Structures are given as structure tokens and as C-alpha cells.
């Protein structure tokens, strides 16, 4: 979404997700805002490093589980990846939002999705001490000992960051 000066700006639906306002999100969806809009959100000087996140990525990162559910019910793609291959599930684990993780899982979020560093949402949860998120993910994983690009498992990330509760 370009402004008159040609600079990319944050779309209204993404702003509403960041503000945590479900009523504003509903109003924008009613006006047919693109629920899967995936372009530059903020003004970046380096277009190669633009996040390319969807409104669902924003809601997941902010822990807005009600908004995440609303977006998905209106057609948001739950497994869309950004420029670093992060899915909304990765973003929810980063913010330790157990409720949002559960909403995404209810809608078939890919628990085995890997980012550019081959990290799964469990790697992200372990690195961020998101114990409840990890507990929600583990029963659904085919292999909890998957390694990232550096050969580290989720347990390595938890231990390295001193997150004893995740290690237990």
C-alpha cells in the first residue's frame, strides 16, 4: 500500500491487529480489506529485508487470539510464510501466546513448519521460554528432536538460554 510519496505504509487491517481492536478488524473485513495482504508494512530502506507479513502474522505476534481466529474465519491462510519463512505459529510462540497457538493449531497450523534457519515453532517456543506454547505443540509433533541449520534441537535452545522450565 503506497502513499502519495511512493513509500510503503502499514495497511489499516495490520494496524487494527497491532492495536488489538476486534471491532475495527470486523469493520475492515466488512469493507473487504485483503485478509492475506502480504507486502511491505513499514517504511524500510532496504526492500530485501522487508518482512512481508500478513495481518495474521501481526495478530499472532501481538497475542491477539480473538483477532487471529476472526482473520482465519474470514479466509486468512494460516501457514503463510514471511521473508524469513516464519509462519504465524512461529510468531505466536515468539510472543508466548498460548491462546493464539491453540487457535492456530485448531485451524491446522503446520507444527513442523521450518523457517530459513530450519527452526520449527518448538525451537522458537523453547528459545523464548514459552512453556505453555511448547506443551501445546509437543503432542502434535512427529519428532521433538528435529535439528535446525546449526544442528541444535529445541532442547539446545532452551538450555542455551537458561530456560530450565522448558527443559523439564
C-alpha positions in Angstrom: 0.0 0.0 0.0 1.8 3.1 -1.3 1.3 6.6 0.0 1.4 9.5 -2.5 5.1 9.8 -1.9 5.6 6.2 -3.1 6.7 4.9 0.3 5.1 1.7 1.7 2.8 2.2 4.7 1.2 -0.1 7.2 -2.2 -1.2 5.9 -5.3 -0.4 8.1 -6.0 -4.1 8.8 -2.5 -4.7 10.1 -2.7 -1.5 12.2 -6.0 -2.8 13.7 -4.3 -6.2 14.5 -1.5 -4.4 16.3 -4.0 -2.2 18.2 -5.8 -5.3 19.3 -9.2 -4.0 18.2 -11.5 -6.8 17.1 -14.3 -4.4 16.2 -12.0 -2.4 14.0 -10.9 -5.6 12.3 -14.5 -6.7 11.8 -15.3 -3.3 10.2 -12.3 -3.5 7.9 -13.2 -7.1 6.9 -16.7 -5.9 6.2 -15.2 -3.3 3.8 -13.4 -6.2 2.1 -9.8 -5.4 3.3 -7.4 -8.1 2.0 -7.0 -10.6 4.9 -4.0 -12.1 3.2 -2.2 -8.8 2.2 1.5 -9.6 2.3 3.6 -6.7 1.3 5.8 -4.1 3.0 4.2 -3.0 6.2 6.6 -0.3 7.5 8.9 2.1 5.8 12.1 0.2 5.2 15.2 1.5 3.5 16.2 -2.0 2.4 13.4 -3.7 0.4 15.3 -7.0 0.5 14.7 -7.1 4.3 11.0 -6.2 4.3 9.1 -8.6 6.5 6.2 -9.4 4.1 4.0 -10.4 6.9 0.2 -10.9 6.8 -2.3 -9.4 9.2 -2.4 -12.9 10.8 1.4 -12.7 11.5 0.7 -9.4 13.2 -2.2 -10.7 15.3 -0.2 -13.8 16.3 2.8 -11.8 17.3 0.7 -9.5 19.4 -1.0 -12.4 21.1 -4.4 -11.4 19.8 -6.1 -14.8 19.7 -9.6 -13.4 19.1 -8.4 -11.4 16.1 -6.4 -14.4 14.8 -9.5 -16.6 14.9 -11.5 -13.8 13.2 -9.0 -13.4 10.4 -8.8 -17.2 9.8 -12.6 -17.5 9.8 -12.5 -14.8 7.1 -10.0 -16.6 4.8 -6.6 -15.8 6.3 -4.1 -18.5 5.3 -2.8 -20.0 8.5 0.6 -21.3 7.1 1.7 -18.3 5.1 5.5 -17.6 5.5 7.2 -14.2 5.7 10.6 -13.3 4.1 12.3 -15.3 6.9 9.9 -18.2 6.3 8.2 -17.6 9.7 4.6 -18.6 10.0 2.0 -17.1 12.3 2.6 -20.1 14.6 6.3 -19.1 14.9 5.3 -15.6 15.7 2.8 -16.7 18.3 5.4 -18.8 20.0 7.8 -15.9 19.9 5.3 -13.8 21.9 4.5 -16.7 24.3 0.8 -16.5 23.4 -0.6 -19.9 24.4 -4.2 -18.9 23.4 -3.1 -17.8 19.9 -1.0 -21.0 19.5 -4.2 -23.0 20.3 -6.3 -21.0 17.8 -3.7 -21.6 15.1 -3.4 -25.3 15.9 -7.2 -25.6 15.8 -7.1 -24.3 12.2 -4.4 -26.8 11.1 -1.2 -24.6 11.5 1.8 -26.7 10.5 3.7 -27.6 13.7 6.6 -28.8 11.6 7.0 -25.6 9.5 10.6 -24.5 9.3 12.0 -21.0 8.9 15.1 -20.1 6.9 17.3 -21.4 9.8 15.3 -24.6 9.8 13.7 -23.8 13.1 10.3 -25.1 13.9 7.8 -23.3 16.2 9.0 -25.6 19.0 12.5 -24.2 18.6 11.1 -20.7 18.9 9.0 -21.6 21.9 12.0 -23.2 23.6 14.3 -20.2 22.9 11.7 -17.8 24.3 10.8 -19.8 27.4 7.2 -20.2 26.1 6.5 -23.3 28.2 2.7 -23.4 27.6 3.2 -23.0 23.8 5.7 -25.9 23.8 3.3 -28.0 25.8 0.6 -27.4 23.1 3.0 -28.2 20.3 4.7 -31.3 21.6 1.8 -33.8 21.3 1.4 -32.9 17.6 5.0 -33.2 16.5 6.3 -36.1 14.6 9.8 -35.6 16.1 10.6 -33.3 19.0 14.4 -33.7 18.4 14.5 -32.1 15.0 17.7 -30.0 14.4 17.9 -26.6 13.0 20.5 -25.5 10.4 23.1 -25.2 13.2 22.4 -28.8 14.4 20.6 -27.6 17.5 17.4 -29.1 18.8 14.7 -27.2 20.8 16.2 -28.5 24.0 19.6 -27.0 23.0 17.8 -23.6 22.5 16.1 -23.8 25.9 19.3 -24.9 27.7 21.4 -22.2 26.0 19.0 -19.5 27.1 18.8 -20.9 30.6 15.1 -21.8 30.4 15.0 -24.7 32.9 11.3 -25.0 32.9 11.2 -25.7 29.1 13.9 -28.3 29.6 11.9 -30.2 32.3 
